[in-house]
Amino acid sequence: MSAEKGLQIAPGVEVGEDELEENFIRSSGPGGQNVNKVATAVQLRFNAANAQGLPERVRLRAISLAGQRATKDGVIVIEASRFRTQEQNRADARSRLAELLAKAAEPPPKPRKKTRPSKGAVERRLKEKAGRSGIKKMRGKISSD
């Protein structure tokens, strides 16, 4: 994650430095009196809808995984204010974006193979059901004939 080449997520998935936009804002987190004077929080903006280094499948999945962090225009906004220094928050925001994009780049799961219960399993289930039914019937009031 060097400053010149951006973020390398997975083979064939990378984000250029020119596609990332960082704004430094005042943090509400720890910092004492310093928090009112210095802009240590980072707001990282990544335009996923127009990203060049992302395949279409990864781009769409990243926007859906981002949820509320994505705008209607497809811009993913990550705010980091966990640490007291600007550099730590900057690294935290970039790592969170890289984690999100890595999850989006994972291959889709294999389709589920439909299975049916065996004939013996069905018979055992029905026998158990009939047994429970008999037990419950015995709980009723005894009629005096």
Backbone torsions as a table, in degrees:
resi	resn	phi	psi	omega
1	MET	NA	67.2	178.4
2	SER	-89.1	163.8	-175.2
3	ALA	-72.6	-23.7	-175.6
4	GLU	-79.2	-40.4	-170.6
5	LYS	-108.0	0.3	176.1
6	GLY	83.7	-141.9	-175.4
7	LEU	-114.1	128.9	173.3
8	GLN	-99.7	113.4	-174.0
9	ILE	-92.3	-58.9	-177.5
10	ALA	-151.1	171.2	176.3
11	PRO	-58.9	122.1	-180.0
12	GLY	84.9	0.0	179.1
13	VAL	-125.9	110.0	178.1
14	GLU	-145.5	155.3	-179.2
15	VAL	-120.2	123.6	178.6
16	GLY	-75.2	154.7	179.8
17	GLU	-62.5	-32.8	-178.9
18	ASP	-72.2	-12.5	178.6
19	GLU	-90.1	-7.0	179.5
20	LEU	-102.2	136.2	177.6
21	GLU	-125.7	124.4	-178.1
22	GLU	-114.3	133.8	173.0
23	ASN	-123.3	136.0	178.9
24	PHE	-101.7	125.8	-176.5
25	ILE	-126.4	165.1	179.0
26	ARG	-70.8	136.8	-176.3
27	SER	-93.4	149.2	175.5
28	SER	-99.0	0.9	-176.0
29	GLY	-83.9	-154.0	-176.7
30	PRO	-67.6	153.0	177.3
31	GLY	154.5	-5.2	178.2
32	GLY	65.7	-140.9	179.7
33	GLN	-68.4	-24.7	-179.6
34	ASN	-60.3	-28.2	-175.0
35	VAL	-65.5	-25.9	-179.5
36	ASN	-83.4	-13.3	-174.7
37	LYS	-109.0	-31.5	-170.6
38	VAL	-115.2	136.2	178.1
39	ALA	-86.6	94.8	-176.7
40	THR	-101.6	-21.4	-179.7
41	ALA	-75.3	149.4	-178.2
42	VAL	-117.4	135.1	173.1
43	GLN	-114.5	106.2	-177.7
44	LEU	-97.0	124.4	-179.9
45	ARG	-114.3	131.3	179.7
46	PHE	-132.1	117.9	-179.1
47	ASN	-82.2	89.6	-176.5
48	ALA	-71.3	-29.8	-177.5
49	ALA	-65.9	-30.7	-178.3
50	ASN	-113.2	18.0	-177.3
51	ALA	-70.4	136.3	-177.9
52	GLN	-83.4	-36.1	-173.5
53	GLY	-85.9	7.3	-178.0
54	LEU	-111.6	133.6	171.6
55	PRO	-66.0	157.9	-175.8
56	GLU	-57.7	-42.8	-179.4
57	ARG	-61.6	-43.9	-179.1
58	VAL	-67.1	-40.5	-178.7
59	ARG	-60.2	-48.6	-178.8
60	LEU	-66.6	-40.0	-179.3
61	ARG	-68.3	-36.3	179.4
62	ALA	-64.3	-41.3	180.0
63	ILE	-66.3	-39.6	179.8
64	SER	-71.2	-36.7	178.9
65	LEU	-69.7	-30.0	-178.9
66	ALA	-66.1	-29.6	177.1
67	GLY	62.8	-121.1	-177.1
68	GLN	-72.3	-15.7	178.9
69	ARG	-77.2	-9.5	179.3
70	ALA	-102.0	138.4	177.0
71	THR	-86.1	174.8	179.3
72	LYS	-65.4	-25.6	-179.4
73	ASP	-82.8	-2.1	179.4
74	GLY	88.4	21.7	177.7
75	VAL	-97.0	124.9	178.4
76	ILE	-92.5	124.8	-178.4
77	VAL	-114.4	121.8	178.8
78	ILE	-119.8	123.7	177.7
79	GLU	-106.0	132.0	-179.8
80	ALA	-126.8	118.9	178.1
81	SER	-139.8	26.6	-175.7
82	ARG	-71.2	-31.5	-173.9
83	PHE	-109.7	169.9	-178.2
84	ARG	-86.9	-17.8	-177.4
85	THR	-107.9	150.7	-179.3
86	GLN	-62.5	-42.1	-176.3
87	GLU	-66.0	-40.4	177.9
88	GLN	-66.0	-41.0	178.3
89	ASN	-66.6	-35.8	178.2
90	ARG	-64.2	-45.7	178.7
91	ALA	-65.7	-37.2	179.5
92	ASP	-64.7	-44.4	-179.9
93	ALA	-63.8	-42.5	179.6
94	ARG	-65.7	-39.6	-179.8
95	SER	-69.0	-35.1	177.7
96	ARG	-68.3	-37.1	176.0
97	LEU	-66.7	-42.6	179.4
98	ALA	-62.5	-39.0	178.8
99	GLU	-65.1	-42.1	178.7
100	LEU	-63.3	-44.8	-178.9
101	LEU	-70.4	-32.9	177.4
102	ALA	-66.1	-38.9	177.8
103	LYS	-67.0	-36.2	178.7
104	ALA	-70.2	-27.1	-177.3
105	ALA	-83.5	-9.5	179.6
106	GLU	-62.6	145.3	179.0
107	PRO	-66.8	150.7	179.6
108	PRO	-66.1	152.4	-179.6
109	PRO	-66.8	154.4	178.5
110	LYS	-65.3	146.3	178.9
111	PRO	-65.4	146.9	-177.2
112	ARG	-71.7	135.6	178.3
113	LYS	-91.1	123.1	-178.4
114	LYS	-70.2	135.9	177.8
115	THR	-128.5	159.9	176.9
116	ARG	-124.2	148.4	176.3
117	PRO	-69.1	149.5	-179.3
118	SER	-69.7	162.4	-179.2
119	LYS	-61.3	-40.3	179.3
120	GLY	-63.9	-40.1	-179.8
121	ALA	-64.8	-40.6	178.4
122	VAL	-63.2	-44.8	-179.6
123	GLU	-63.4	-42.0	179.0
124	ARG	-63.0	-41.9	179.5
125	ARG	-62.6	-45.1	-179.1
126	LEU	-66.8	-37.0	178.4
127	LYS	-65.6	-43.1	178.0
128	GLU	-62.9	-39.5	179.5
129	LYS	-63.7	-43.9	178.9
130	ALA	-64.4	-38.6	178.1
131	GLY	-62.9	-44.8	178.6
132	ARG	-62.8	-40.1	179.7
133	SER	-60.9	-43.3	178.9
134	GLY	-62.7	-42.5	179.3
135	ILE	-61.1	-42.8	-178.6
136	LYS	-69.4	-33.4	178.0
137	LYS	-65.6	-33.4	-178.4
138	MET	-71.0	-14.9	-177.8
139	ARG	-78.7	-10.1	-176.7
140	GLY	-68.9	174.8	179.2
141	LYS	-69.9	146.9	178.9
142	ILE	-86.7	127.9	179.2
143	SER	-87.7	139.0	179.3
144	SER	-98.4	102.9	-179.4
145	ASP	-99.1	NA	NA
